[in-house]
Amino acid sequence: MNVEPVETPNPVPPSEPKETPEYIVGIGASAGGLEALERFFSEVPADAGAAYVVIQHLSPDFKSMMSEILARKTQLPIFSAEDGMEIKPNHIYLNTPRHDLKLENGKIKLTPTIMGTQRPPLPINTFFESLAKDKGPRAISIVLSGTGTDGSLGSAAISAAGGLVISQDIDSSLFPSMPQNAAAQGPADIVLSPDEMPTAIVDFIQSDIRISKGDLSLLDFSLMTGENAFSYLLSMLQREYGIDYTVYKPQTLVRRVERRIALNHHPNLTSYIHVLQENKEEMDALYRDVMVDVTRFFRDTEAFDLLETDILPKIVDGKSNGDSLRMWVAGCASGEEAYSLAILVSEELAKQDKKVDLKIFATDAHRNSISRAGAGVYTHDRIETVPERFREAYFNPVGNDQFQIRPEIRRSIVFAPHNLLVDAHFTNLDFISCRNVLIYLRAEAQTKVLNGFHLGLRLNGILFLGASEHLGHFEQDYEPLNRQWRIYAKIRSGNTMPRQPVTSPRINLPDNLRMRGTSLVSQTWERGLLQAMIETGFVVDDHGRLQQIYGDAESFVNFRSGRVDLSLTNVVIDELSTPIRTGLFRAQQEKQAVHFNDISIPKGADKQVLDITILPFEAEPNSDSGKMHYLINLEAVETKTVAREKPEPEQGTDDLDRIRGLERELAFTRESLQATIEEVETTNEELQSSNEELIAANEELQSTNEELSSVNEELFTVNAEYQDQNHEIQRSNQDMDNLLRSSNIMMIFLDQDLRLRIITPPTYEVFGLQVNDVGRPVSHFSSFAQIGTDLLVQLSEDALNGRENQTEITVQKDRKLLMKTFPYLLEGSEINGVVLHFIDLSDVIQDG
């Protein structure tokens, strides 16, 4: 797979508190995420040392109240993100509407969200990817409840950088789609409920610091079955997955193993190996951790722009109609790069109006990756990096949030499992792409792979490597076309490495032809013996490819111009092609010799008669490979002189009439068949047109559905915030009602029009008011006349202007009250009414 062991530097342990946090936690949440965020921050310690950045799907039209809601759950300071703001430890930062938030050098960078596209924005992916780039192994991602796939690509980037990926479990998620996708794509290191996540983060930070300080107690190197424990672990992986990890740089592997040990809380490597022996899931998790898919469509946009505008046009220009264009994507992972190249080449072929046989070999060591790549199905967030013009032209919607590469592109690619260090390399190639694989290999393994590339490329063929990879001592064989993106053209042929001894395959012949201990076709004396015994014939492999020609058999071979195909049935004369093809098929099926007698072939003016024997034998009799080769013996029987053709006897009238009738019937049948074919073609065209219209309509509906889904998530988030706020308001109102009812305070609240807004219970009796009087102006009540309506209005107007007053009044003939008037203040000192507070002076006098 572009399965890449990711090399990450050891983190530097913090020696003292710093303003810049060593670890940053990115938290992605959407529909249903409010409750999860509250549960998470309720358990976050105040001194963990990490910073927290919350990314939500925010509505551009509603103000988020997340800051106020979270403030009730945590003591950590909360800030709305601002451009250029420096991230500090033990702080919380919230994204803002209409802006994408990224991290650059520990500071927040805000960029306006691009609106109006067919796809909804993916702010979580955007931040996670910047977090992975900025913090590397000190990046931590959390994906909480939500719909869709936002956060999955970002989680994969953080996993590739060596960071920690946490996903919310299904049971605690109101909408599990988003955390499930992130867990599968990342993949997630831990799946937990929100209130369990803070403890996992603290454990990860502490274990990471311990490893960075040089505490190797986790990786003890005790002996197990006579082997070093770490070597034993690598051999376990090799037995399970068939990959020799000893060719990879050890620091990469050690770092990844340390990480798995720490995440699973094992005391040392020996304990962890015991778990691997019993737990297949953990073995798979370790394998995924060591071999990470890091790929996407048109990865490194500048590099692919260069391919599109300069490199690929020259390759296509050098081809003629009918030629083949062969490319190889080594380490293709889930296929994005292979499809990207296929799209660009197809575009260029259309521009130059060339009919070229395009064949792209896309290989990977991981069979599951090859299976996913072969399907060619991707979620919309994975095709976000595909330019819009290509997205519409080369992808079809096939289901909810999924798109499939179109068949014409898929047919040009052959996906196959392949190990760069073991399997034979492809040949006669115009282009090889192998990016970010070599960097993780030891020097000798890199040299072996590069030598295979050099032999496989045609002269002037293109080699495309990763940005951090080099050619080593092959530098002299290539001309750099772009050093930044490591694009090279092969300028010198020949094998630059010393030839290694190659053992030819053994074959298993009948007793009279069997020779033990040496190769049949590789030793000179054995070839001579075989040639003496069979005189004329061929040896082919189990795919029918020509391996050896004996005697006069070369006279039956006819190589044609164009691309060389060594399949025997394609290079022998036509008269032998059919019997050999049939015989090979029967020999493969029946596993025994096949004979054909009296096969006549032309030889000048004569005809030569041959007997053909096809004999299967094992290519490697001492192994379990099961590979077969086939010996094809051509034995001449006799040569007959062909007499001159004599005139055929005249045919009778009845015979001629019968022939003419059959010819007329055949002509009529042909006409009917042609008419039927034309009708079918017309129907197919109409169906194709209808199908294209339906596809276009489906794409529009899919786009509309995605937009509605995105809006629904935003509204769900806003609704959840408002519900939470409403609950708080209800509680506050209940608290206020209980306070006013139990305090025996006489107060009246007036609005800006001096209408009754709130009346406390003791005040009803004093002024003879009723509950249903709320909302009426004070001027409507005769009970206020004892105060003096004009005085009350004047004092109220003073309060509306920000002035406080107090005066003594007499009610109920002899009851004296002190009336205080205050302005009713809203947040920000805005005046929104009047507060009348009454103090019973008779009670004060009695107390005195």
N, C-alpha and C positions, 0 to 999 in steps of 0.2 A: 504494500500500500504505500502511498506517499507516506506510508507508515514510517514515521520518523521518530527515533528516540530523540527526545528534545533535550538539548544540553542547556543547563541553567546554572548560573553562578551561585555559589553559596552565599546566603544572605549574611550581611554584617550585623553582629549582635549589638543592640543598643547598650552603650555603657552608661548613659545617663539620659534623663528625659529630654526629648527634643521637640522643637516646634513643628517639625515635619514628621508625620507619622511613618513608621516603618511599614505598617500594614494598612491597607485601605479596603473596606468592605463595600462592594457595590450591591445594592438590593433592588431587584426588579419586581414590580408588582403592578397588577392591573385589576380587573374585575374580581371582587372578593378579597382584595389584598389589604384593605384597611384593618380588618380584624387581625390578620396575620401580623401586620406591622405593630399593632398595639401589643400583641402577645410577645413578639420578639423584643421590643424595646423595654418591656416591663422586666425582662430578665437580664438586660445588658448591664454589666458592671460599669461603674463610673470611671474606673482606672485601668481598663483593659489595654489602653494605649493605641487602639485602632481608631481610624476615622470612618464614618458611615455616610455613604451617598445614596439617597433614595431616588430611584427613577420610576415614575409612574406614567401611565397613559393619561395625560391631562387634557381636559376639554379646553379649547382655546377661548371659549365664551363664558366660562365660569371661574370664579375665584376659588382656589383651593383653600381649605381650612385645615390642611394636614398639620401645619405648625401648631395650631391651638390644640388639636386633638392629641398629638404625640406629647405635647408639653405636660399633659396630665399623667403620662405613663413613665416619664423618665426625667432625670435631673440634668441630662446632657444638654448643652446649649444647642439650639436649633436655628439654622439660617437658611433663607432662600438663596439659591446660588446666584452669584453675580460674576460677570466676566472679569477674569484676573484675580479672583479671590483665592487666597492661599489656603490649602487644606491643612487643618490642625488636628492633632490627636484628640480623641474623646469629644468630638463635635459631630453634629448631624447636619447634612446639607441636603436640601430638597430641590429637585429640578423645577423649572418654571415653564408655563405654557408657551407654545410657539417657538421654543428654542431646543436644539440638541445640545446636550452637555457632554463635554469631553475633558480628559485630564491630560495636561501637558506640563511636565517638569514639576509635578506636585501642585499645579494651579488649575483652577477651573477655566475652561474656554467655552463660551457660549456662541453658537452659530444659529441663525434663523432656520427653522425647519422648512424644508422645501414642501410647500403645499400644492395641491391641485394635481398631483401625479395619480396614476391609476392604482398605485399600491399605498396602503397606509404607512406612515413613518414607523420606524423601529428604533425608538430612542434607547431601549435597554441594550440591544446589540451594539449600538454606536458607542455607548459609554463603556461597556464591558471590554470591547476591543481596544479602546484607548487606555483603559486601566491595565490590561494585559501588557501592552507595549510600554507603559510608564513604570509599572511596579514589578513586572515579571513574576517571580515565585512568591512575592509578598502581596499579590493580588488575591482577593477572596470574592467570589460571586455567590449571591443567593437569589434564587428565582422562586417567587411566591405565587399565590393564586392568580390565575388569569387565563384567557382564551388565546388561541393562536400559537405562534412559534417564536415570538420575540424573546430574545435571551438565549436561544439555543446556540446560535453561531458565536455569540460573545462568550458563552460558557466554554465552548470548544477552544476559543483563543486563550482563555485563562488557563484551561487544562494544559494546553500545549506549552504555555509559558512556565508551567510548574506550580501554578497557584492552586488554590482550593476551590472546588465547585460543590455547592450545597443546594439541594433541591427540596422543596416542601413535599411532604408525603401526601398521598392521595386522600387518606382519611380526614386530614385536617384542611384540605383545599376545597373551597366552594366551587372553583373552576379549575380542575386539575390539568387542563390541556397544556398550559404554558410550562409548569414545572415538570411535567412528564416529558415533553419534547426536549427540554434542557437537560434532563437526567439522561436521556438516550443519546443526545448529540455530544454532550460535554466530554466524556460521560461524567455523571455526578459521582463525586467521591463519597458523599454522605447524603442520605435521604432522611430528613427528620421533620418533626413538628416545629413550628416557629419558636416555641418557648424552650426547646432543647438546643437550638442552634447557637446561642451565645456561649454555652459551655464548650461546644465543639470548636468554636473559633478560638477561645482562650487556650484550649489544649493544643490546637495546631500551632499557635504562635509560640507557646512555651517549648514544644518539642522541636520546632524549627530553630529556635534560639539555641537550644541545647546542642543540636547537631552542628550548627554553625560555629559553636565554641570549640568544636573538636571532640565532643563526647562521642566516641565510637563504641560505646557499650551496646548500642543496638546492633551494630554490625560486628559481632564477635566472629572470629575466624577459627572456631573450634573445628576439630576434625569429625567428619561423618563418613563412615565406610571408607576411611583412608583418603578422603578427598577434602580439600578446603571447602568450608560450608558455602562460600559464595560461588565457587566453581560448581558445586553440587546443584545449587539453585539454577544456574545457567543451563546445566545439562538437563534439568527437569523441563525447563522451557523449550529446549531444543527437541527433546523427545516428544513433547506435546504439540509443538507448532512447526517443527522442521526447520528452524532458523538457527544458524550458528552465531550465538551472541558473542563469541570470543573475538570476532572481527570488529566489534564495535568498541569505541573508546570507553575505557572502564569507568571514568568519572561520571559519564552520563548514566550508566546502568546503576552504579552505586547510589547516586543521588535519588533515582527513582525508587529503588528498593528501600532505601532509608525512609522515603516518604510514605510508602505503603505500610511499613512496620509501625511508624509513628501514628498513622491514621487509625490503625487497628489496635493500638495500645498493647503491642507485644513487647516483652522485655528485651528480646535479642533476636538475631537472625535464626538461630536454631529453633526457637519456638515458632517463628513464622513459617519455617520450612515444614514443620509438622502440620501446621494448618493447611498449607498448600497441598500437601499430600492427601488430605481428606476433603478439601473444599474446592470443587471445580470452579465455583463462581469467583472465589478470590484469585485463583490462578488466571482466569480470564481478565479480572480487573487489573492484575499486575501486568499481563500482556498488553492490555490497552494503554496502561500508563507508560510502558516502555516504548510502545509503538503507536505514536499518535498521528491521526490523520490531520494534516494541515494543508488544506487545499480549498480552492474556491474558483468560480468562473472568473476568467480574465484576471487572475491574481497578479498583482503588480501592474497596474494599468499602463504605466509608461512603457514597460517592456512589451506588452501586447500591442500598444500603439505602434511601436517600432517594427514589430513583426508584420502588422497589417499594412503599414505604409512603405516599408523598405525591403524586408527580408523575403516574405512570402511572394510578393509580386515578381521578384527576380527568379525565384524557384519555378513558379508557374510559367514565366516567360521562356524558360529554357526547355519546356516540354512541348511536344507536338501532339496533335490529336491521336489518340490511341495509345500514347505512352502511359507508363505507370508512375505514380508518385507515392513513394513509400516513406512512412513516418513511424517513429516509435516513441511512445511516452512511457518511460520506465519509472515505476513507482507511482501509478496513476491514482491510487487511493479510490475514492468513490466516483472518479471519472470526469470531474469538472474540467480539468485541463485538456484532456483528450477531446472533449466536446467543443471546448473553446477553439482549439486549433482547427477542428473539422469545420466549424462555422466560418472561420476566417478564410480557410482554403476554398471552401465552397463559394464564398462571396467573390474571391479573386478569380476563380475559374469562370464565374458568370460574367465578371467584368471583361475578361480577356476572351470570352466566348470559346473556351477550350473544352474538349471532351477528353478528359484524362481519367484513368482508372486510379482513384484515390484509395489508398489502403493505409489505415492507421492502426498499428499494433499498440494496444494499451495493456500493460502488464503490472502485476503486483504480487507480492509474496503472500498476501492475506486473501484467502478465498472468499470470505464474507464481503470484503470490499469489492472484489471483482463482481460478485453477484449483484450488489447494489448498483454498481456502475453499469452493468449490462442492462438493468431494468430502465435506467435513464429517467427515473422519476424523482423530482425534487420539490420541496416546499417552496413557497414564494419567497421566504426570506433567504433561501440559498441561491435564488436566481436574481437577487437584488443587484448584484454587481454586473449582471448582463446588461449591456446597453439596450435601451428601449427598442431600437430598431431590430435588434437580434431577438429580443424577447418575444416580439409579436410575430416574427417570421419563422422562428425555429422551435417554439414551444407550444404545446397544446394542453389546455386544462383537462385533467382526467379525474378530478374529484375535489373534495373539500380541501382547499388550500394546497393542491398538488398540481404539478405541471410535468409533462413528459416531452422529452426531446423528440422531434419529428423523425419518422422512419427513414427519410432519405439521408439524414445525418447519421443515425444509428447504424445503417447498413455499411457505412464507410469505415467503421471501427470494429476491430477484432479484440475482444477482451479475453485475457487468458492469465492463469496463475503462472508466475515466473519468479525464480530466485536469481538475482543478478550475479551472485557469487558461485552458483552451481550450474545453472542451466545454460545451454548454448545461446549465444546472442543472435539477433536477426542480422541479415546481410542486405547489401544493395540498397541502403537507406539514403534518402535525401535529407532527412531531418531527424535528430534525436533530442528529446527533452528529458532531462533527469535533474530535477531541482530539489535541493535541500535533502538529499539522501547521502551523498558522498561525505558531507561534513561530519557525519556521525560515525564514519568508518575509520579504522586504522589505516596507516599509510599504505601498507602492502595490499590491503583490500581495495583501496581507492585505485591503486595502480592497475590491479587486475581488471576492475570494472572499466576504467578508462581505456585500457588496451582493447577490450571487447568492443567498446564504442568505436575506437579508431579503425578496427578491422571491419566493422559493420557499415561504416559510412562510405558513400561514394566520394570520389574526388570532388571537391567544392561543396560537399555536404555540410549541413549546419548542425552544430552542437550547442545546446541551450542548457546552461547549468544554473545553479542557485547563486544568489548574489554574494555569498560568502565562500564559494567553492573555486578551486583552481585546477589547472591542468597538470601541474607538477612538471615532470621531465618530458611530457608530451607537448609542452609549450611551442617547441620548434616546428611541430607538425600542423599548427593551426595559425590562421590569421585572425586577430581580434576584430570583430565588426562593431562591438560595443563592449567596452571593458566594464562599465557600471553594471550592466545586466548579464555579463558573462555569456555573450553570444559570439561563437567562433565559426570560421569556415575552414574546412580541412584542405590543406594545400599540398600535403605530401602523403603518398601511399606507402604501403609496406609495413610489416610487423616490426615495431620498435622494441619489442620485448624478446628475450631469448626464448626459443621454442622449448616447450616442456615435453618430456616424453609422453606419448599418448598410447594407451593400450587399445588396440583394435578389438572389436567384439568377437567373441568366440561363436562358432556355429556348430550345430549338432547335426551331422550328416549320418547316413547309413554306415554300417560297420566298414564297408569297403572304401569309404571316403573319409572316415573319421580320423582326425589327428589330434592327439591330446597334448595339452600343456602349452600350445602356442596358438596364435591367431591364424585363421585360415587365409584371410585376404590380406594380411599385413606383411607376411614373410615372403620373400622373393621365391624361394624354392617351392613353397606351398602353392603360390600362384601358378608357377610353371607346372606342377603336378596336376592341379585342378584343370588347367588349360589343356593338358595332354589327355585327360580323361573325358572331358566334355566337348572338346574341340570348339564348338560355337555356342554362345549363349550369354546370359546376363545374370547378375545378382542385384536384387532390389531389396529395399527395407520394407517394413510393415506398412508404409504409406505408399508403396509402389515407386519410390524415388530410386533412380538408377545409382548403383554403387560401384559396379565393375562390369567391363565388357571383355569377352573372351573370343579369341579366334576371329573368324570372318563376320562376327555379328555386327561389326561396325557398318557393314554394307547395308544392313537393314534399318539403320538409324538415319533420320532425316531431320536435322536441326533447321528450324525456320527463323526468319528475321524477327526482331522484336525481343521482348523480355524472355529470358531463358527459363524454361520450365523443365526440370529434370524428371518429371513423371514419365516412366517408360512408355506408357500407352499414348503419350502425347508426342513422343519423338520417333517411335518406330513407324515404318511404312503402314499405310492404311490397312493393307490386307492382313497384317499381323496384330493390329491394334485391338480388334474385337476379340479374337480368341485369347490373347494374353489377358485382356481385361476380364473376360469371363472366367478364365482359369484361375487368375489371382483371387477373384471373389470366392470361387468354390474352394480353393485351397485354404483361404482364411476361415471359411465357414466350417469345412469338414475336417480341417487339421490333418490332411493327408495329401499324397501326391495326386496330381491331375494330369491326364494324357489326352492329347488330340492327335488324330492321325490324318494323313493325306490333306494337309493344308496347302492349297495351290497359290503360288505367288508368281507374278510376272518376272521374267529375267530376259530382257531384250525381246527377241522374237520367240523365245522359248517360255515354258512354264516350269518352275521348280516346285517340287513337292516336298513338304517338310512334315516331320512328326515333332510335336511340341510336348515336353514334359516339364511340369511346374512342381518343384519339390520344396515344401516348407521345412525350415530348421530353426532352432533356437539361436538367437544372436549371442546370448550370454548364458550358456548351459549351467554354469556354476552359481548363478544368482537367481533371485526370485523376481526379476524384472518382468519376465513374460514376453520380452520383445522377440519378434520373429523376423527372419529374413527369408527370401525366396530365391531359389536357383531355377532359372529358366533355360532349359537345354533345347537347342534347335538342331535336329538331326535330319540331314538330307536323305530322301528315300530314292528318288530317281529323277532324271531329267528327260523330258519328252519334247520332241520337236513338234511344233504345231503346224499342221498342214494349212495350206492356203484355204481360206474360206470358200466353200462351194456355194453356188447360187441356191437359194432356198427354193424348194418346189413351189410351183404355183398353187395358190390357194383357191379353193372352190368358191362359187358364187354364194352359197349359203354361209360359208365361213366369213366372207367379206361383209355380207349383210349383217351378220351377227356382230362383227367387229364394229361396223359403223353404228349399229344400234346402241352398243355399249358405250361407244364414244359420245353419241348424242346424250345418252342418259348421264354419263359422267359430266359432260358440259353443263347439263341442266342442274345436276346436283351441285356443281361448283358455283353456278350462278345463285342457286337458292342459299347455299352456304354463305356466299359473299353478302347477299342481301341480309341474311340473318345476322352476320357479323356487324354489318353497318348499323342495323337496328340496335343491336346490343351496345355498340360503341356510343350511339346517340343517347341511349338510355343511361349508360354509365356517365356520360358527360353531364346529363341533366341531374343525375343523382349526385355527382361530384359537386356540381354547382349548389345544389340544395344542401349538401353536407357542409360546404364551406360557409354558406349563409348561417346554418345552424351553429357551426363552430364560432362564427363571429358573434352571433346573438348570445351564445353561451359564455363567451369571454366577457361580453358587456355585463351579463347578469352576474358572473362571478366577481367582476370588479365592483359592481354595485353592492353585492352581498358583503364583500370585504370592507367596503366603506361603511355600510350599515353596522357591521360587526364592530368596527373600530369605534364608531360613534356610540354604539350601545355600551361598550366597555367604559368609555369616558363618562356617559350618563350614569352608569352603575356606580362608578367611583364617586361622582358628584352626589348622587342620591345617598350613598352610604355615609358620606361626610355630613350631609344635611340631616339625615336621621340621627346620627350621633349628636349633632349640635342641638337638634330638637329635644332629644332626651335630656341634654344638659339644661336647656332652657326650662323644660318642664320641672326638673328638679329645683332649679333656681326659683321659679315661680312658687312652687310648693314651700320652699324654705321661706320665701318672703311672706307668703300668706300666713304661715305658722308664726313667724316673728311678729307680724303686725297684730295678729289675733291675740297673742299671749302677752304682748308688752304693755297693753292698756294705754297706748300713745294715741293722742288725737292729731290726725294729719289728714290733709286734703291735697291731692295732686290735680293740678289743672293743666290742660294742654295749651298750645299757643293762642287758641281762640277763647281761652278762659272757660272751657267746658270741663265739667267734672270728669276726671279720669280714674282716680282711685280714692276711696273713702275708707278710713279705718273704722272698725266697729264702734269704739267709744264716741266717735264724732257723729254718728247717726242720731243719737239721742239728744245731743247738745243743740243741733241745728234742725232737728225734725226731718231728717232726710230718709229716703228709701233706697233700696238696692237698685231699683229701676230708674233712679235719677241720674245714674252715670251717663254721661254724654250730653247733658243739658247745660246751657250757660248759667253762670252764677247769678246773672241779672234776672233770671226767672224765679228766683226763690225769695219769698218775703222774709224768710228766716234770717237772711243775710242783711236785711235792712237795719236790724239792731246794731250791726257793725257800722253800717254806712256803706251803701253800695258804691257811691262815688269813691270813698276812701279805699275800699277793697279793690276797685278797678285801678286806682292810681298806684297803690302798692304793688299790684300784680304787674302793671306795665313797667314799674321800676325794676322788678325782678327779671322781667323779660329782657331788660337792658343791662342786666348783670349787677344790679344794685340790691343789697340786702337791707331789710328794714324790720323794726319791731315796734309794736304799739299795744297799749292796754285797751281792752274792749270789755263791755258789760253785756252779758247775755242772761236770759231768763231772770230779768229785773235786777238781781243783786249778785249774780255769779260773775266774778272778774277773771278774765283770761288774758294771758300775754300772747299776742299773735306775732309770730315771726314769718317773714316772707323770704324765700330763697329762689334763685333760678334753678330749674331742673336741667342738669347737665348730662349730655351724652359724651361718648368717647371723643376725645379731641377738643373738649371744652365747648362743644356746640350746645346752645341753649334751646331746649325743646319744650319748655313749659314752666310752671310755677309750683313751688312746694309751700303749703301753708301749714305751719306747725303751731299748735295751741297748747299752752301750759296753764294749768288751773292754779291761779295765784292764791285762792283760798286754802288750798292744800299746803302751799308753801308757807302761808302765814301761820297756819295751825302747827306745822312742823317747827316753825321758829319759836 
